[in-house]
Amino acid sequence: MGSPEDEAGRWSDEGPRHEVTISSGFWLGVTPVTQRQWAAVMGKNPSRFAGKPDSGERPAEQVSWEECVEYCGAVNAILPGLGARLPSEAEWEYACRAGTESAFNDGSACTQPEGKDPALEALGWYDKNTGGETHPVGLRKPNGWGLRDMHGNVWEWCLDGPREYVGRAETDPLGPLVGDPRVFRGGGWFGVPRGCRSAYRFRLLPGFRDDSLGFRLAAGQELQSKA
């Protein structure tokens, strides 16, 4: 987890790199939750890019961390036993990488951190190829585990708050589950390539909303914060 010191576009909070073990299996949505899925569960669609012919298949955005947790609860009420939740930051990066250690999850380096990156063109939607808006999910190349839109389109909320990386191996690391802020990952439609890398991390208050910020569902092992 994290990035090597020589990775182009790296920020200091991405290190030191360290080995992480995810002790139990978990499920992760193939794509971010779409506007159609959000509206079906919540009865409304708050997304900025609603109303377009293909908007139902675009990611839900303008949703706060708090509202995403509410969505997970509503899904669990519809499908008892599913255990839908947000992924932890460690789970998110593990799933995004799909066994890779590179900047992007197809094994590619980030060669143009602030420009038009040739590897990212095939993998995700970012500032140089979006035309200033989100796009329907699932159109870009998947990673080795079949997950799509892990790079770009919308940022994705994680369950936990930020933890400081340490240079030792950890099992099921988890940031704080109470208080502020919360981590989000993956890059968005107006972001530069450096922000779409597998290791890039950022944080915001859980009530924050933005037209480039969404989420995807996880389910599986119960998570307990050690912080």
LUMGUSE-517802 format. One record per residue (C-alpha): residue in three letters; residue number from 1; x, y, z. Coordinates in steps of 0.05 Angstrom, whole numbers, padded with zeros to 5 digits. Layout:
N
+------+-----+--------+--------+--------+
: type : seq :      X :      Y :      Z :
+------+-----+--------+--------+--------+
:  ALA : NUM :      X :      Y :      Z :
...
+------+-----+--------+--------+--------+
***
This chain:
227
+------+-----+--------+--------+--------+
: type : seq :      X :      Y :      Z :
+------+-----+--------+--------+--------+
:  MET :   1 :  00000 :  00000 :  00000 :
:  GLY :   2 :  00026 :  00069 : -00018 :
:  SER :   3 :  00073 :  00092 : -00072 :
:  PRO :   4 :  00149 :  00088 : -00081 :
:  GLU :   5 :  00188 :  00153 : -00070 :
:  ASP :   6 :  00205 :  00157 : -00144 :
:  GLU :   7 :  00134 :  00152 : -00171 :
:  ALA :   8 :  00116 :  00212 : -00214 :
:  GLY :   9 :  00063 :  00256 : -00183 :
:  ARG :  10 :  00072 :  00227 : -00113 :
:  TRP :  11 :  00052 :  00263 : -00049 :
:  SER :  12 :  00088 :  00251 :  00018 :
:  ASP :  13 :  00027 :  00221 :  00053 :
:  GLU :  14 :  00029 :  00162 :  00004 :
:  GLY :  15 :  00088 :  00134 :  00041 :
:  PRO :  16 :  00123 :  00097 :  00067 :
:  ARG :  17 :  00100 :  00038 :  00025 :
:  HIS :  18 :  00081 : -00021 :  00069 :
:  GLU :  19 :  00053 : -00091 :  00063 :
:  VAL :  20 : -00020 : -00098 :  00080 :
:  THR :  21 : -00059 : -00162 :  00091 :
:  ILE :  22 : -00134 : -00163 :  00081 :
:  SER :  23 : -00153 : -00221 :  00126 :
:  SER :  24 : -00222 : -00238 :  00099 :
:  GLY :  25 : -00255 : -00236 :  00031 :
:  PHE :  26 : -00300 : -00178 :  00013 :
:  TRP :  27 : -00342 : -00156 : -00046 :
:  LEU :  28 : -00335 : -00091 : -00084 :
:  GLY :  29 : -00381 : -00061 : -00136 :
:  VAL :  30 : -00356 : -00068 : -00208 :
:  THR :  31 : -00371 :  00006 : -00218 :
:  PRO :  32 : -00390 :  00066 : -00175 :
:  VAL :  33 : -00463 :  00070 : -00155 :
:  THR :  34 : -00501 :  00101 : -00212 :
:  GLN :  35 : -00554 :  00155 : -00212 :
:  ARG :  36 : -00606 :  00103 : -00230 :
:  GLN :  37 : -00586 :  00059 : -00171 :
:  TRP :  38 : -00586 :  00119 : -00123 :
:  ALA :  39 : -00655 :  00142 : -00146 :
:  ALA :  40 : -00684 :  00072 : -00141 :
:  VAL :  41 : -00663 :  00067 : -00068 :
:  MET :  42 : -00669 :  00138 : -00044 :
:  GLY :  43 : -00726 :  00164 : -00086 :
:  LYS :  44 : -00689 :  00225 : -00112 :
:  ASN :  45 : -00628 :  00242 : -00153 :
:  PRO :  46 : -00584 :  00299 : -00127 :
:  SER :  47 : -00531 :  00293 : -00182 :
:  ARG :  48 : -00510 :  00354 : -00221 :
:  PHE :  49 : -00507 :  00314 : -00285 :
:  ALA :  50 : -00578 :  00288 : -00279 :
:  GLY :  51 : -00628 :  00298 : -00336 :
:  LYS :  52 : -00582 :  00278 : -00393 :
:  PRO :  53 : -00604 :  00219 : -00438 :
:  ASP :  54 : -00551 :  00173 : -00407 :
:  SER :  55 : -00552 :  00202 : -00337 :
:  GLY :  56 : -00580 :  00140 : -00305 :
:  GLU :  57 : -00515 :  00103 : -00321 :
:  ARG :  58 : -00470 :  00159 : -00298 :
:  PRO :  59 : -00442 :  00157 : -00227 :
:  ALA :  60 : -00484 :  00187 : -00171 :
:  GLU :  61 : -00449 :  00250 : -00147 :
:  GLN :  62 : -00465 :  00309 : -00102 :
:  VAL :  63 : -00472 :  00257 : -00046 :
:  SER :  64 : -00439 :  00267 :  00021 :
:  TRP :  65 : -00405 :  00212 :  00061 :
:  GLU :  66 : -00463 :  00215 :  00109 :
:  GLU :  67 : -00514 :  00205 :  00053 :
:  CYS :  68 : -00474 :  00147 :  00025 :
:  VAL :  69 : -00476 :  00113 :  00093 :
:  GLU :  70 : -00552 :  00125 :  00093 :
:  TYR :  71 : -00556 :  00094 :  00024 :
:  CYS :  72 : -00519 :  00032 :  00049 :
:  GLY :  73 : -00568 :  00026 :  00106 :
:  ALA :  74 : -00627 :  00031 :  00058 :
:  VAL :  75 : -00597 : -00023 :  00013 :
:  ASN :  76 : -00588 : -00068 :  00074 :
:  ALA :  77 : -00661 : -00058 :  00092 :
:  ILE :  78 : -00681 : -00081 :  00022 :
:  LEU :  79 : -00631 : -00138 :  00021 :
:  PRO :  80 : -00622 : -00164 :  00092 :
:  GLY :  81 : -00557 : -00200 :  00103 :
:  LEU :  82 : -00519 : -00165 :  00047 :
:  GLY :  83 : -00479 : -00122 :  00094 :
:  ALA :  84 : -00470 : -00065 :  00045 :
:  ARG :  85 : -00422 : -00011 :  00068 :
:  LEU :  86 : -00367 :  00035 :  00043 :
:  PRO :  87 : -00299 :  00002 :  00032 :
:  SER :  88 : -00241 :  00019 :  00078 :
:  GLU :  89 : -00184 :  00058 :  00047 :
:  ALA :  90 : -00141 : -00005 :  00049 :
:  GLU :  91 : -00194 : -00047 :  00015 :
:  TRP :  92 : -00204 :  00006 : -00038 :
:  GLU :  93 : -00130 :  00008 : -00056 :
:  TYR :  94 : -00123 : -00067 : -00054 :
:  ALA :  95 : -00182 : -00075 : -00102 :
:  CYS :  96 : -00159 : -00018 : -00147 :
:  ARG :  97 : -00089 : -00047 : -00155 :
:  ALA :  98 : -00112 : -00119 : -00168 :
:  GLY :  99 : -00042 : -00143 : -00154 :
:  THR : 100 : -00004 : -00087 : -00189 :
:  GLU : 101 :  00047 : -00041 : -00156 :
:  SER : 102 :  00046 :  00012 : -00211 :
:  ALA : 103 :  00015 :  00081 : -00212 :
:  PHE : 104 : -00044 :  00055 : -00253 :
:  ASN : 105 : -00077 : -00012 : -00247 :
:  ASP : 106 : -00057 : -00040 : -00315 :
:  GLY : 107 :  00016 : -00039 : -00296 :
:  SER : 108 :  00029 :  00030 : -00326 :
:  ALA : 109 :  00069 :  00088 : -00298 :
:  CYS : 110 :  00041 :  00159 : -00293 :
:  THR : 111 :  00085 :  00194 : -00345 :
:  GLN : 112 :  00046 :  00260 : -00349 :
:  PRO : 113 :  00023 :  00277 : -00278 :
:  GLU : 114 : -00006 :  00344 : -00298 :
:  GLY : 115 : -00020 :  00333 : -00372 :
:  LYS : 116 : -00050 :  00283 : -00421 :
:  ASP : 117 : -00026 :  00216 : -00396 :
:  PRO : 118 : -00028 :  00160 : -00449 :
:  ALA : 119 : -00040 :  00104 : -00399 :
:  LEU : 120 : -00098 :  00140 : -00364 :
:  GLU : 121 : -00132 :  00154 : -00431 :
:  ALA : 122 : -00151 :  00080 : -00435 :
:  LEU : 123 : -00168 :  00071 : -00361 :
:  GLY : 124 : -00208 :  00130 : -00338 :
:  TRP : 125 : -00242 :  00197 : -00347 :
:  TYR : 126 : -00201 :  00257 : -00325 :
:  ASP : 127 : -00193 :  00330 : -00344 :
:  LYS : 128 : -00164 :  00319 : -00413 :
:  ASN : 129 : -00217 :  00272 : -00440 :
:  THR : 130 : -00284 :  00286 : -00405 :
:  GLY : 131 : -00309 :  00348 : -00439 :
:  GLY : 132 : -00325 :  00376 : -00370 :
:  GLU : 133 : -00373 :  00324 : -00344 :
:  THR : 134 : -00381 :  00253 : -00319 :
:  HIS : 135 : -00391 :  00194 : -00365 :
:  PRO : 136 : -00431 :  00129 : -00361 :
:  VAL : 137 : -00396 :  00077 : -00319 :
:  GLY : 138 : -00361 :  00016 : -00347 :
:  LEU : 139 : -00337 :  00046 : -00413 :
:  ARG : 140 : -00263 :  00046 : -00397 :
:  LYS : 141 : -00214 : -00012 : -00391 :
:  PRO : 142 : -00224 : -00055 : -00328 :
:  ASN : 143 : -00168 : -00076 : -00281 :
:  GLY : 144 : -00145 : -00148 : -00274 :
:  TRP : 145 : -00204 : -00165 : -00228 :
:  GLY : 146 : -00257 : -00135 : -00274 :
:  LEU : 147 : -00267 : -00070 : -00235 :
:  ARG : 148 : -00280 : -00008 : -00275 :
:  ASP : 149 : -00276 :  00067 : -00263 :
:  MET : 150 : -00225 :  00060 : -00207 :
:  HIS : 151 : -00185 :  00116 : -00241 :
:  GLY : 152 : -00225 :  00179 : -00254 :
:  ASN : 153 : -00299 :  00195 : -00269 :
:  VAL : 154 : -00316 :  00208 : -00196 :
:  TRP : 155 : -00277 :  00206 : -00132 :
:  GLU : 156 : -00301 :  00152 : -00084 :
:  TRP : 157 : -00314 :  00159 : -00010 :
:  CYS : 158 : -00282 :  00108 :  00036 :
:  LEU : 159 : -00309 :  00086 :  00104 :
:  ASP : 160 : -00252 :  00109 :  00148 :
:  GLY : 161 : -00214 :  00172 :  00164 :
:  PRO : 162 : -00141 :  00181 :  00146 :
:  ARG : 163 : -00087 :  00142 :  00182 :
:  GLU : 164 : -00013 :  00157 :  00182 :
:  TYR : 165 :  00026 :  00105 :  00143 :
:  VAL : 166 :  00082 :  00070 :  00181 :
:  GLY : 167 :  00138 :  00028 :  00153 :
:  ARG : 168 :  00115 : -00039 :  00179 :
:  ALA : 169 :  00067 : -00093 :  00155 :
:  GLU : 170 : -00005 : -00087 :  00178 :
:  THR : 171 : -00067 : -00130 :  00177 :
:  ASP : 172 : -00135 : -00098 :  00162 :
:  PRO : 173 : -00111 : -00027 :  00175 :
:  LEU : 174 : -00167 :  00022 :  00187 :
:  GLY : 175 : -00168 :  00095 :  00202 :
:  PRO : 176 : -00215 :  00128 :  00253 :
:  LEU : 177 : -00289 :  00112 :  00246 :
:  VAL : 178 : -00311 :  00171 :  00288 :
:  GLY : 179 : -00298 :  00245 :  00278 :
:  ASP : 180 : -00274 :  00281 :  00217 :
:  PRO : 181 : -00252 :  00278 :  00162 :
:  ARG : 182 : -00262 :  00219 :  00114 :
:  VAL : 183 : -00216 :  00193 :  00059 :
:  PHE : 184 : -00235 :  00191 : -00014 :
:  ARG : 185 : -00198 :  00159 : -00072 :
:  GLY : 186 : -00192 :  00149 : -00147 :
:  GLY : 187 : -00194 :  00217 : -00181 :
:  GLY : 188 : -00251 :  00252 : -00216 :
:  TRP : 189 : -00273 :  00279 : -00283 :
:  PHE : 190 : -00237 :  00346 : -00276 :
:  GLY : 191 : -00175 :  00318 : -00240 :
:  VAL : 192 : -00104 :  00313 : -00266 :
:  PRO : 193 : -00070 :  00245 : -00275 :
:  ARG : 194 : -00030 :  00249 : -00211 :
:  GLY : 195 : -00095 :  00250 : -00172 :
:  CYS : 196 : -00122 :  00189 : -00208 :
:  ARG : 197 : -00064 :  00143 : -00188 :
:  SER : 198 : -00076 :  00081 : -00146 :
:  ALA : 199 : -00040 :  00109 : -00085 :
:  TYR : 200 : -00067 :  00181 : -00085 :
:  ARG : 201 : -00108 :  00198 : -00024 :
:  PHE : 202 : -00146 :  00258 :  00000 :
:  ARG : 203 : -00196 :  00276 :  00055 :
:  LEU : 204 : -00256 :  00319 :  00067 :
:  LEU : 205 : -00309 :  00330 :  00120 :
:  PRO : 206 : -00365 :  00277 :  00117 :
:  GLY : 207 : -00419 :  00329 :  00101 :
:  PHE : 208 : -00383 :  00354 :  00038 :
:  ARG : 209 : -00415 :  00346 : -00030 :
:  ASP : 210 : -00385 :  00356 : -00099 :
:  ASP : 211 : -00403 :  00340 : -00171 :
:  SER : 212 : -00340 :  00297 : -00178 :
:  LEU : 213 : -00350 :  00257 : -00113 :
:  GLY : 214 : -00388 :  00191 : -00109 :
:  PHE : 215 : -00377 :  00121 : -00082 :
:  ARG : 216 : -00382 :  00046 : -00094 :
:  LEU : 217 : -00410 : -00008 : -00049 :
:  ALA : 218 : -00370 : -00059 : -00010 :
:  ALA : 219 : -00395 : -00118 :  00030 :
:  GLY : 220 : -00362 : -00172 :  00071 :
:  GLN : 221 : -00321 : -00174 :  00135 :
:  GLU : 222 : -00341 : -00130 :  00193 :
:  LEU : 223 : -00291 : -00073 :  00203 :
:  GLN : 224 : -00268 : -00048 :  00271 :
:  SER : 225 : -00224 :  00012 :  00280 :
:  LYS : 226 : -00162 :  00006 :  00323 :
:  ALA : 227 : -00156 :  00081 :  00326 :
+------+-----+--------+--------+--------+
***
